[in-house]
Amino acid sequence: MTSKELLYVEDALGHEKFMESCCSKTSAQLQDPTLSAYIAELSKTHTEMYNKFLNLL
């Protein structure tokens, strides 16, 4: 893997971790159970994407 590709993967990891964190916090704060469940699902999706990028290393 080139250094440019490695920088891209590291950047993508940071973005996915940030999005997962934001979704988790937002889901916990929402009072609408349907919307909260949807945001929690988005959090899981970002965790999965994080793991996929991590496996590239």
Secondary structure, 3 states (H helix, E strand, C coil): CCHHHHHHHHHHHHHHHHHHHHHHHHHHHCCCHHHHHHHHHHHHHHHHHHHHHHHCC
